[in-house]
């Protein structure tokens, strides 16, 4: 009901959108959303889309910055600023996130070692920045970017279940961790619209070398912690196919692999708002993950749309690269309401997994 009311009210209150993008638009709103990880969340947020004065409209893609603060039904506190910025006729592209989270999660185990869900609490600042420059201004290479990546996260575990696997100290980073990583990336993008594409492809290739320290005691510092290192390789590909004037097929392929010693919270995972909706975020964690997702997107009436989606994922580790014989599947459907001229949507999805389901109400597409 909350999801339906939020989407319906935004549909009534948003000014009609036409086909001409604006140089600057802002959409402030009372923040109300729902995910399985938070349950009901409420707060305030503002999403800004803009283009710099030296950039032409509509040739230059819109930059977007969202500022939000929320408190959830699970007594979680979130402050976050995700951003993606295009500058100098799309020559430079920067994206990432800065945030602070006072959160609680359920832990379900690692790899093939599953446990009854354990509730744990954690506070963590997070910084992720990816800075790219276009390789060439003409020809086929004008869609290719190369650049650097950086991430920092201090995962301060403040409470675990006394008899649980996390509290035993057997899980890498289960008592807390501090992670810092840097690396390189390639980004290839031919989408006709970054918020709601109808054609094109986007390829994101990542390598990160991470150093991290593991806490020895819940809630205490890192003076006696152990230092570790691991590499992360990620290939994320999405393609978009216009079937009719009112129907689009979107397909997403993800491969994420790790080597070395990684904390549990930095492993590849399934579940959440973007990757296999229908499962709790982190319901399955392992060193390696491969995911295939597909979504049919339909225009129903003016700014109102609908989607149906399905996904399948497999996991693996250092000894079994990928366990194809043990796939996980999910499916679902949702509604969309366009909130600005650049085709940014509010989305409400309901997903189903194996003995699992979840409602997702947020802004922007899953992929």
C-alpha positions in Angstrom: 0.0 0.0 0.0 2.8 2.4 0.9 4.5 1.8 -2.5 1.2 2.3 -4.3 0.5 5.6 -2.5 4.0 7.0 -3.0 4.0 6.2 -6.8 0.4 7.6 -7.2 1.2 10.8 -5.3 4.3 11.4 -7.4 2.3 10.9 -10.5 -0.2 13.6 -9.4 2.4 16.1 -8.2 5.0 16.0 -10.9 4.7 18.5 -13.6 4.0 17.0 -17.1 7.2 16.0 -18.9 7.7 16.8 -22.5 10.5 15.6 -24.9 12.8 18.7 -24.5 15.4 18.2 -21.7 16.2 21.1 -19.4 19.6 22.3 -18.4 18.7 22.0 -14.7 15.9 20.2 -12.9 15.4 19.3 -9.3 12.9 16.9 -7.8 12.8 17.3 -4.0 10.5 14.8 -2.3 9.6 13.3 1.0 11.5 10.0 0.9 9.4 6.9 1.4 10.6 3.5 0.2 10.6 -0.1 1.1 13.1 -2.9 0.7 13.5 -6.3 2.4 16.7 -5.0 4.1 15.1 -1.9 5.6 11.3 -2.5 5.6 9.6 0.9 5.5 12.1 3.8 5.3 11.2 7.5 5.4 13.2 10.8 5.2 13.9 13.5 2.7 15.8 13.6 -0.6 16.4 15.6 -3.7 17.5 14.4 -7.1 19.1 16.9 -9.4 19.7 16.5 -13.1 21.8 19.1 -14.9 24.2 20.0 -17.7 27.1 22.4 -17.4 26.9 25.8 -19.3 29.7 24.9 -21.7 27.8 21.7 -22.8 25.1 21.7 -25.4 21.6 20.3 -25.0 20.6 17.6 -25.7 23.9 16.2 -27.1 25.5 16.1 -23.6 24.1 13.5 -21.2 22.5 14.7 -18.0 24.5 14.6 -14.8 22.7 13.5 -11.7 23.3 14.0 -8.0 21.0 12.7 -5.3 21.2 13.8 -1.7 19.2 11.8 0.8 18.7 11.0 4.5 16.4 8.3 5.9 15.4 6.4 9.0 14.0 2.9 8.6 11.5 0.7 10.4 14.5 -1.5 11.3 16.1 1.5 13.2 18.7 2.1 10.5 20.0 5.5 9.6 21.2 6.4 6.1 23.0 9.5 4.7 24.0 9.1 1.0 25.1 11.1 -2.0 25.3 9.0 -5.2 26.4 10.8 -8.3 27.2 10.5 -12.0 28.6 13.6 -13.8 29.3 14.2 -17.5 31.5 17.2 -18.5 33.0 18.8 -21.6 30.7 17.3 -24.3 30.8 13.9 -22.6 34.6 13.8 -22.6 34.8 13.2 -18.9 32.6 10.9 -16.8 32.7 10.6 -13.0 30.4 8.4 -10.9 30.3 7.0 -7.4 28.8 7.4 -3.9 29.6 9.1 -0.6 27.6 7.9 2.4 27.4 7.0 6.0 25.2 4.1 7.2 24.1 2.9 10.6 22.7 -0.4 9.6 21.6 -3.9 10.5 21.6 -6.9 8.2 20.9 -10.6 8.3 23.8 -13.0 7.7 23.0 -16.3 6.0 26.5 -17.9 5.8 29.2 -18.1 3.2 29.4 -20.2 0.0 28.0 -23.7 0.7 28.0 -23.2 4.5 24.6 -21.8 5.1 23.4 -20.9 8.6 20.0 -19.8 10.1 19.9 -16.0 9.6 21.9 -14.1 12.1 21.2 -10.4 12.8 24.2 -8.1 13.2 24.6 -4.3 13.5 27.2 -2.3 11.7 28.2 1.4 11.2 30.2 2.3 8.1 31.3 5.2 6.0 31.6 4.5 2.3 33.4 6.3 -0.5 33.4 5.1 -4.1 34.8 7.2 -7.0 35.3 6.2 -10.6 36.9 8.8 -12.9 37.0 8.2 -16.7 38.1 10.1 -19.8 36.9 9.3 -23.3 39.6 7.6 -25.4 38.7 9.4 -28.6 36.4 12.1 -29.8 35.5 10.5 -33.1 34.8 7.2 -34.6 33.9 3.9 -32.9 36.2 4.8 -29.9 34.2 7.8 -28.9 32.0 5.5 -26.7 35.0 4.0 -24.9 36.3 5.5 -21.6 39.3 4.5 -19.5 40.1 5.6 -16.0 40.8 4.9 -12.4 38.7 3.6 -9.4 38.9 4.0 -5.7 36.9 2.7 -2.8 37.1 3.0 1.0 34.8 1.4 3.6 35.2 0.9 7.4 32.8 -1.8 8.4 32.4 -1.3 12.2 30.5 -4.3 13.4 28.9 -3.2 16.7 26.7 -6.3 17.6 26.4 -9.9 16.6 24.4 -12.8 17.9 26.4 -14.4 20.7 26.1 -18.0 19.5 26.3 -17.2 15.8 28.9 -17.9 13.2 29.9 -14.2 12.9 30.7 -13.9 16.6 32.9 -17.1 16.5 35.6 -15.2 14.6 35.7 -17.9 11.9 34.3 -15.6 9.2 36.9 -13.2 7.6 35.9 -9.7 8.6 33.0 -11.0 10.7 34.0 -8.8 13.7 34.7 -5.8 11.6 37.0 -4.6 8.8 38.6 -1.6 7.2 39.0 -1.7 3.4 40.8 0.5 0.9 41.2 -0.4 -2.8 42.3 1.2 -6.0 42.4 0.0 -9.6 41.5 0.7 -13.2 38.5 0.3 -15.4 37.1 0.5 -18.9 33.6 1.8 -19.7 31.9 1.5 -23.1 28.5 3.2 -23.6 26.2 3.5 -26.6 22.9 3.9 -24.8 20.5 6.5 -26.2 19.4 7.5 -22.7 21.2 6.8 -19.4 18.1 6.6 -17.2 15.7 4.6 -19.5 17.5 3.3 -22.6 15.6 1.9 -25.6 18.7 0.8 -27.5 22.5 0.5 -27.1 24.9 -1.3 -24.8 26.9 -0.4 -21.8 30.0 -2.4 -20.7 31.7 -1.8 -17.3 35.0 -3.6 -16.7 36.6 -3.3 -13.3 39.9 -4.4 -11.6 40.5 -3.4 -7.9 43.4 -4.4 -5.7 42.2 -4.1 -2.1 44.0 -4.0 1.2 42.0 -4.6 4.4 42.4 -5.1 8.1 40.2 -7.4 10.2 39.1 -6.5 13.7 39.7 -9.1 16.5 37.0 -7.8 18.8 33.5 -6.5 18.0 33.2 -2.7 18.4 37.0 -2.1 19.1 39.8 -0.7 17.0 42.3 -2.1 14.6 45.5 -2.0 16.8 45.8 -5.8 16.9 44.1 -6.5 13.6 45.4 -8.7 10.7 46.2 -7.2 7.3 45.1 -9.0 4.1 44.9 -8.4 0.4 42.6 -9.5 -2.4 41.8 -8.7 -6.1 38.4 -8.1 -7.5 37.4 -8.5 -11.2 34.0 -7.5 -12.4 32.4 -7.5 -15.9 28.9 -5.9 -16.0 27.2 -5.7 -19.5 23.7 -4.5 -20.2 22.1 -4.3 -23.7 18.8 -2.7 -24.7 16.5 -3.6 -27.6 13.5 -1.7 -28.8 10.8 -4.2 -29.7 8.0 -1.8 -30.5 7.2 1.9 -29.8 5.9 0.8 -26.4 8.1 -2.2 -25.5 11.8 -2.6 -24.6 13.8 -5.7 -23.7 16.8 -5.1 -21.3 19.3 -7.8 -20.6 22.1 -7.7 -18.0 25.1 -10.0 -17.7 27.4 -9.9 -14.6 30.5 -11.8 -13.7 32.3 -11.0 -10.4 35.4 -12.9 -9.2 37.8 -12.5 -6.3 41.2 -13.9 -5.4 43.1 -13.8 -2.2 41.6 -13.2 1.3 38.5 -11.0 1.3 36.2 -9.9 4.2 32.7 -11.5 4.0 31.1 -8.1 3.3 33.3 -7.5 0.2 32.6 -10.9 -1.4 30.4 -11.3 -4.5 26.7 -11.6 -3.6 23.2 -12.1 -4.9 20.1 -10.2 -3.8 19.0 -6.6 -3.3 17.5 -3.8 -5.4 19.7 -4.3 -8.5 20.9 -7.9 -8.6 18.3 -10.7 -8.5 15.3 -8.9 -6.9 13.4 -11.3 -4.7 16.3 -12.2 -2.5 17.5 -10.4 0.5 20.8 -8.5 -0.2 23.6 -10.9 0.5 21.4 -13.9 0.9 24.1 -15.8 -1.0 27.8 -14.8 -0.8 30.8 -16.4 -2.4 34.1 -15.6 -4.1 32.6 -15.8 -7.6 29.2 -14.9 -9.0 27.7 -15.0 -12.5 24.2 -13.5 -13.1 21.9 -13.2 -16.1 18.9 -10.8 -15.8 16.2 -9.9 -18.4 13.5 -7.3 -18.1 10.6 -6.4 -20.4 9.7 -2.7 -20.1 6.3 -1.4 -21.3 4.7 2.0 -21.6 1.1 1.9 -20.4 -0.1 5.4 -20.5 1.8 8.8 -20.7 4.3 8.6 -17.8 3.1 5.3 -16.4 4.9 2.1 -17.3 5.2 -1.6 -16.2 7.9 -4.2 -16.2 8.3 -8.0 -15.9 11.7 -9.5 -15.0 13.5 -12.7 -14.4 17.1 -13.7 -13.4 19.3 -16.6 -12.7 22.6 -16.7 -10.8 25.3 -19.2 -9.9 28.2 -19.0 -7.4 31.7 -20.4 -7.0 34.9 -20.2 -5.1 38.7 -20.9 -5.5 38.2 -24.6 -5.8 34.9 -24.7 -7.8 35.1 -21.7 -10.1 31.3 -21.8 -10.8 28.7 -24.3 -9.5 26.5 -24.5 -12.6 24.6 -27.4 -11.0 23.2 -25.2 -8.2 21.5 -22.2 -9.8 19.4 -19.6 -8.0 16.4 -18.1 -9.8 14.1 -15.1 -9.3 11.3 -13.3 -11.1 8.7 -10.5 -10.6 6.9 -7.5 -12.0 6.6 -3.8 -11.2 5.3 -0.3 -12.1 7.2 2.8 -13.3 6.4 6.5 -13.1 8.5 9.0 -15.0 9.4 12.1 -13.0 11.4 14.3 -15.4 12.1 15.0 -19.0 15.3 12.9 -19.0 13.1 9.8 -18.3 14.1 9.2 -14.8 11.6 6.8 -13.1 10.3 5.9 -9.7 10.1 2.2 -9.6 8.0 -0.2 -7.6 9.0 -3.9 -8.0 7.9 -7.1 -6.3 10.3 -10.0 -6.7 10.1 -13.7 -5.9 13.0 -16.1 -5.2 13.4 -19.6 -3.8 11.4 -19.4 -0.5 12.0 -15.7 -0.6 10.2 -12.5 -1.8 10.6 -8.8 -1.5 9.1 -5.3 -2.3 11.4 -2.6 -3.7 10.3 1.0 -4.0 13.1 3.3 -5.2 14.3 5.7 -8.0 16.0 4.5 -11.2 16.2 1.2 -13.0 17.9 -1.9 -11.7 20.2 -1.9 -14.7 
